[in-house]
Amino acid sequence: MRTDEPAFQTIPSLGKMLRARQISSVELAKYCLDRLARLGPRLHSVAALMPSRALQEAKAADAELAAGKDRGPLHGIPYGAKDLFAARGAPTTWGAAPYRRQVFDSDATVVRRLHDAGAVLVAKLAMIELAGGMGYNEAGASLTGACRTPWSLDHWSGGSSSGSAASVSAGLVPFAIGSETDGSIMNPASYCGVTGLRPTYGLVSRHGAMALSWTLDKVGPFCRSAQDADLVLNAMAGRDPLDRTSVDTPARNAAPSERKTWRIGVPAHVTDKVQPEVRHNFEAALRVLGTMGTVEHIALPDFPYNAMIGAVISGEAGSAFRDIIEDGRVQSLASPLGRRGGYSSLTISAVDYIDAMRRRPPLRSAFAKIFETVDVLVGPTYSTVSYPIDLPFDKAYPGTDDGPFITACNLAGIPAISVPSGFGHLGLPTGLMIAGPAFAEPDIVALAARFQRQTAFHHKRPPVAVS
């Protein structure tokens, strides 16, 4: 076995190696633990290694395969989990100093479901403190320091699922689990050049995960490809009696759509304030997508997206972390903005919060109306490449603006996938975001997979990964 062989294999490829006895799950787990230990510190992407649990689970996976018991495509495959998911045998710090010694004696539902699917948990992965709930303006807003993208150690991996995206990008784990409230899967997926899938609100249980915003938080995977993301999502999704907001739907079990012609919508002004390279890469991606269907420009519904999501997150995060705000522990956060942000969360007007929540049903209806005329919406995932780690975010790329696309989709609770779309400023990755109506994961994954069959960006390896 060459030392670089497993690092960038897809989940199906690793599964074939395991079933052909070319490698064991124990060997694969040790391989990932070694890469996490060697390269993780360079990236600041690892919160805690879990060698004892990983090897125990890997031995069990090998024994089951040898006995003819196959749990499915994730059987014996190592993975990492963002450090807001509870996992027995490891601290769950939520990336923040007030919780550095926090340990749970049970697993989050997603961790349990992945275990039941045969996957092997090898590490807890770094994150922005409290998933950014108190606010932050710098890459170092984390208990583990500034997480780097493997494409440049001088640039940020994105937030708040920083370590999950960076670890997949660098080939430290085949897949990882993250969460998104307003961009925390899409952002690091774009900055690290990997595939990130944000499911429909409620499709994946959040039991055992840190709550930032109960009405916005979603759980999803980072992977090498859209096909891999679909496999992981299917293992995690479904109703959980421990999470009353979770739902089940036949759509997640449906075969990916084989549409012959896609109706592709492009939100108006989506490239108005992006870097030139981001615009160029998006236009090139549109030409590829144009071979799969029709492309038309549409207007997003007219809502005060930023004000709405600001009110919702501030109100719900203020409630979630009220204890550390009121007893002063919020002052131990790494970000100066975070140390102040908790207090402003407690002053959010109840009227502002209620008004934002009242606008969300008509917002969802407006998006449903759009999806009567188009199958998907597409745009650049973010307006820029990764931020330099030594600059405040608001000083990094003057004149750019991400616009309302990601925020609008999160408020509506609809799914999206970000896939690599090329390289921009300083050779850093850019992303293409594909969004669809609620529970249209099979469709957006299918279109993303078709895009990836016609491009090779997701096969590129970052410099850190081969060092």
C-alpha positions, -999 to +999 in steps of 0.1 A: +000+000+000+015+034-010+012+059+017-008+083-005-033+058-018-063+061+006-061+099+012-081+111-018-102+080-026-140+084-027-161+064-002-171+038-029-134+033-038-124+028-002-154+004+003-141-017-026-106-018-011-121-029+022-142-056+007-114-068-015-092-071+016-067-047+001-068-027+033-085-032+066-106-007+085-080-008+113-053+001+088-074+028+073-082+043+107-045+042+117-037+059+084-061+087+090-050+091+127-015+095+115-023+121+089-045+140+114-016+139+139+010+150+114-009+176+093-037+186+116-015+209+137-003+227+106-039+234+097-052+239+133-080+216+121-082+190+149-099+195+183-092+160+196-080+127+182-099+096+193-076+067+187-090+043+213-126+046+201-115+046+164-095+014+167-123-003+187-149+006+160-125-003+132-118-038+147-156-044+150-161-033+114-134-057+101-149-085+122-183-079+108-171-078+072-152-110+078-184-126+091-204-115+061-222-086+079-221-055+057-237-024+070-236-005+037-213+020+019-199+036+050-189+003+067-153+007+080-149+042+066-132+068+090-146+102+095-144+133+117-171+154+134-172+191+141-166+197+178-202+207+185-214+171+182-214+151+215-192+119+213-184+095+240-147+094+248-137+129+238-142+165+250-169+185+232-157+221+236-179+239+211-147+256+201-149+279+231-129+285+263-160+283+286-165+247+275-130+234+272-136+207+298-171+197+287-176+160+282-208+141+274-215+104+282-236+098+251-234+104+213-252+129+192-278+112+170-258+117+139-228+101+155-249+071+166-264+068+131-231+069+114-218+042+139-249+021+130-239+025+094-205+012+102-185+044+100-155+049+123-151+082+143-115+091+144-115+128+155-133+158+167-126+187+144-120+224+150-147+250+148-153+287+153-162+293+189-199+288+196-203+284+158-200+322+155-231+328+176-216+358+195-201+373+164-165+373+151-143+392+126-112+372+125-099+337+117-086+331+152-120+331+169-115+296+181-102+276+211-078+259+186-066+290+168-070+301+132-078+271+110-060+272+076-072+261+042-048+234+029-044+255-002-025+282+017-014+283+053-017+320+052-055+319+045-085+308+065-104+276+060-138+293+065-163+290+093-177+278+114-172+242+104-135+251+098-117+219+107-143+196+090-137+212+056-100+216+060-095+180+071-114+166+041-096+189+018-062+178+030-071+141+028-070+136+066-105+119+066-127+107+038-156+127+050-166+149+080-197+163+096-205+200+100-234+223+107-248+254+092-269+283+105-261+309+079-232+297+057-211+274+080-211+245+055-211+265+023-183+289+033-156+264+043-166+240+015-159+269-010-127+281+008-113+246+010-123+233-024-145+204-012-181+194-016-205+205+012-241+196+015-266+215+036-298+196+039-334+208+043-341+221+078-352+191+099-340+163+076-311+155+100-315+153+137-297+179+158-300+160+191-267+160+209-254+190+188-248+224+203-278+247+196-270+281+182-303+289+165-331+263+169-350+274+139-320+277+115-294+251+125-288+222+100-264+193+099-246+181+068-215+164+054-182+175+037-169+151+012-148+145-019-177+144-042-215+150-045-220+112-047-201+107-014-222+135+002-254+117-009-242+084+007-234+101+040-266+121+041-287+090+036-270+074+066-278+104+088-312+116+077-347+108+091-370+113+120-355+112+155-379+111+185-352+130+204-355+160+181-390+172+177-381+193+147-368+164+127-387+149+098-387+119+076-394+120+039-394+094+011-374+119-010-342+110+008-345+074-003-354+082-039-330+075-067-312+107-079-331+125-106-322+117-141-337+148-157-328+152-193-333+190-192-328+211-161-344+245-156-316+265-140-323+299-123-296+325-117-305+351-091-303+387-104-271+406-094-255+375-079-221+384-095-224+422-090-198+425-062-177+394-065-140+391-073-132+390-111-119+354-108-151+343-090-172+358-117-151+342-144-154+308-128-191+311-123-196+321-159-176+290-170-197+268-146-228+282-162-216+272-196-212+236-184-246+237-167-261+252-199-253+219-217-277+202-192-307+225-196-319+260-199-306+290-179-327+320-170-322+350-146-347+354-118-353+379-090-351+367-055-381+375-034-379+410-018-373+405+019-349+422+044-328+391+046-299+404+067-322+421+092-343+390+095-315+365+101-297+389+124-328+391+146-334+354+146-298+344+154-293+371+180-325+362+198-320+325+197-282+325+204-288+349+233-312+324+248-289+295+241-259+311+258-276+332+283-258+315+312-223+324+301-234+359+291-249+367+325-222+351+346-194+367+325-178+336+310-184+351+276-154+373+284-131+343+279-140+340+242-111+345+217-129+371+196-132+407+210-165+410+190-176+377+205-169+390+240-193+420+233-218+402+211-234+382+238-246+413+256-261+428+224-279+394+219-298+399+252-310+433+240-326+422+208-362+434+206-389+408+210-408+428+183-379+424+159-376+387+166-413+381+161-415+402+130-386+382+115-403+349+124-436+361+110-420+369+076-405+334+072-436+316+061-443+341+033-406+339+024-409+301+021-440+305+000-422+329-023-394+305-028-418+276-035-433+299-062-399+303-078-394+266-079-426+262-100-406+278-129-371+266-122-357+233-108-326+248-091-310+282-083-273+286-088-247+312-079-211+316-067-210+301-032-191+331-020-180+364-035-143+359-027-117+333-021-105+327+014-096+356+037-059+361+048-057+350+084-038+381+095-065+406+085-099+414+100-125+400+076-140+435+069-106+447+058-097+417+035-114+423+002-130+458+000-158+463-024-170+427-024-203+415-010-217+380-007-253+391-013-284+375+001-284+341-017-271+319+011-290+339+038-322+337+019-319+299+014-312+294+051-342+315+062-363+294+038-348+262+052-341+248+017-311+226+008-280+235-011-247+220-022-214+237-028-189+221-052-155+233-064-157+255-094-121+265-101-094+286-086-092+324-082-070+350-065-036+335-054-047+301-067-073+296-040-105+276-046-139+290-055-173+273-052-205+268-071-237+267-050-268+248-063-300+252-042-333+235-046-368+233-030-373+216+003-364+179+003-349+182-032-315+167-021-316+140-047-320+166-075-293+190-064-269+161-057-277+147-092-270+180-109-238+186-088-226+150-097-232+157-135-212+190-131-184+170-114-184+144-142-177+172-166-151+191-145-120+180-125-118+206-098-128+182-071-099+159-080-073+186-073-050+181-043-039+211-021-002+216-014-004+208+024-020+174+016+010+160-002+037+174+022 
